Amino acid sequence: MPMIRECIVTTVGPTGQHHIAPLGLIEQDEFWVIAPFRPSTTLTNLEAAPFATASFIDDVRIFAGCVCGKSDWPMEAVPGWSAPRLSAALTHAELEVARNEGDPQRPRFFCKIRKIVSHKPFLGLNRAQAAVVEAAILATRLGMIPREKIDTELAYLRIAIDKTAGAAEREAWELVTAKIETYLRTQPE
Ligand SMILES: Cc1cc2nc3c(=O)[nH]c(=O)nc-3n(C[C@H](O)[C@H](O)[C@H](O)COP(=O)(O)O)c2cc1C
C-alpha cells in the first residue's frame, strides 16, 4: 500500500471561488494522487481547473470543522498560484494535475508537485491529533460502518485524547464526536 498524507486540499471553482476539503494524497512514483469519491466538488473543480494547493496542518480543528460543515477557515493567497492555502498551513504544496484516470466511483488525479513551501515549524507528532484525524474520517463514513465498530474505534481513540490532547485537540474531538453521536442517536438500534 502506498503512503498517504492527510491534508486540506484547495481547488478553484468555475466562478473563481475556492473550495477546501480534507483529502489524502496518495504517493505514487513522483506523483501525489488526489482520489475523490463521487460526487465531489473537488473532483468537479479539478476537471475544470487542473491545479490544487495542499495545506499540511497541525490544527486538527480544521479537519474536524470541515467534516462538520465549517469551511470558512482563514486563507492566504499563494504568490503566482490561483489556489490559496490555509493560513494555518505549516507547509503548503502547489499541485498540477498531469493526467487523470476516470472511474465511475473514484477517479484519480495524478499531480506533479510544482513547489513546496514551509511557513511555520512542525513541532512533533501528537497522538491526540492523529486520533482526531481518525475520528474525522470515521465521521465521513458513518453509513458504511457498523455501529459496534464505531463505538469500539471511538473508545480506543479516546485514550489518546485523554492522555495527550491540548485544548485545540479537545475542542476538535468534541466537535467531531458530537456529530457522530447525533448520527448514532437517530439510527435504529
Ligand atoms: C483526513 C481525511 C481524509 C479524507 N480523504 C478522502 C479521500 O482521499 N477521498 C475522498 O473522497 N474523501 C476523503 N475524505 C472525505 C472528504 O473530505 C469529504 O467527503 C469531502 O466532503 C469531499 O467532498 P468535496 O470534494 O465535495 O468537498 C477524507 C476526510 C478526512 C477527514
The ligand as an SDF file (V2000), in Angstrom:
LIG
                    3D

 31 33  0  0  0  0  0  0  0  0999 V2000
   -8.4550   13.0970    6.9360 C   0  0  0  0  0  0  0  0  0  0  0  0
   -9.4950   12.8860    5.8630 C   0  0  0  0  0  0  0  0  0  0  0  0
   -9.1190   12.3290    4.6380 C   0  0  0  0  0  0  0  0  0  0  0  0
  -10.0550   12.1300    3.6240 C   0  0  0  0  0  0  0  0  0  0  0  0
   -9.6550   11.6030    2.4270 N   0  0  0  0  0  0  0  0  0  0  0  0
  -10.5520   11.4470    1.4320 C   0  0  0  0  0  0  0  0  0  0  0  0
  -10.1500   10.9610    0.1510 C   0  0  0  0  0  0  0  0  0  0  0  0
   -8.9640   10.6530   -0.0890 O   0  0  0  0  0  0  0  0  0  0  0  0
  -11.1050   10.8570   -0.8170 N   0  0  0  0  0  0  0  0  0  0  0  0
  -12.4050   11.2250   -0.5840 C   0  0  0  0  0  0  0  0  0  0  0  0
  -13.2240   11.1220   -1.4920 O   0  0  0  0  0  0  0  0  0  0  0  0
  -12.8100   11.6790    0.6040 N   0  0  0  0  0  0  0  0  0  0  0  0
  -11.9250   11.8060    1.6110 C   0  0  0  0  0  0  0  0  0  0  0  0
  -12.3290   12.3080    2.8090 N   0  0  0  0  0  0  0  0  0  0  0  0
  -13.7330   12.7590    2.9540 C   0  0  0  0  0  0  0  0  0  0  0  0
  -13.8900   14.1260    2.2730 C   0  0  0  0  0  0  0  0  0  0  0  0
  -13.2070   15.1400    2.9820 O   0  0  0  0  0  0  0  0  0  0  0  0
  -15.3320   14.5480    2.1630 C   0  0  0  0  0  0  0  0  0  0  0  0
  -16.0770   13.5480    1.5470 O   0  0  0  0  0  0  0  0  0  0  0  0
  -15.4360   15.8340    1.3970 C   0  0  0  0  0  0  0  0  0  0  0  0
  -16.7210   16.3290    1.5340 O   0  0  0  0  0  0  0  0  0  0  0  0
  -15.0140   15.6930   -0.0500 C   0  0  0  0  0  0  0  0  0  0  0  0
  -16.0170   16.1180   -0.8950 O   0  0  0  0  0  0  0  0  0  0  0  0
  -15.9350   17.5230   -1.6780 P   0  0  0  0  0  0  0  0  0  0  0  0
  -14.8230   17.4270   -2.6680 O   0  0  0  0  0  0  0  0  0  0  0  0
  -17.2820   17.6200   -2.3110 O   0  0  0  0  0  0  0  0  0  0  0  0
  -15.7280   18.5780   -0.6300 O   0  0  0  0  0  0  0  0  0  0  0  0
  -11.4080   12.4900    3.8520 C   0  0  0  0  0  0  0  0  0  0  0  0
  -11.7880   13.0440    5.0750 C   0  0  0  0  0  0  0  0  0  0  0  0
  -10.8520   13.2310    6.0760 C   0  0  0  0  0  0  0  0  0  0  0  0
  -11.2740   13.8310    7.3820 C   0  0  0  0  0  0  0  0  0  0  0  0
  1  2  1  0
  2  3  1  0
  2 30  2  0
  3  4  2  0
  4  5  1  0
  4 28  1  0
  5  6  2  0
  6  7  1  0
  6 13  1  0
  7  8  2  0
  7  9  1  0
  9 10  1  0
 10 11  2  0
 10 12  1  0
 12 13  2  0
 13 14  1  0
 14 15  1  0
 14 28  1  0
 15 16  1  0
 16 17  1  0
 16 18  1  0
 18 19  1  0
 18 20  1  0
 20 21  1  0
 20 22  1  0
 22 23  1  0
 23 24  1  0
 24 25  2  0
 24 26  1  0
 24 27  1  0
 28 29  2  0
 29 30  1  0
 30 31  1  0
M  END
$$$$
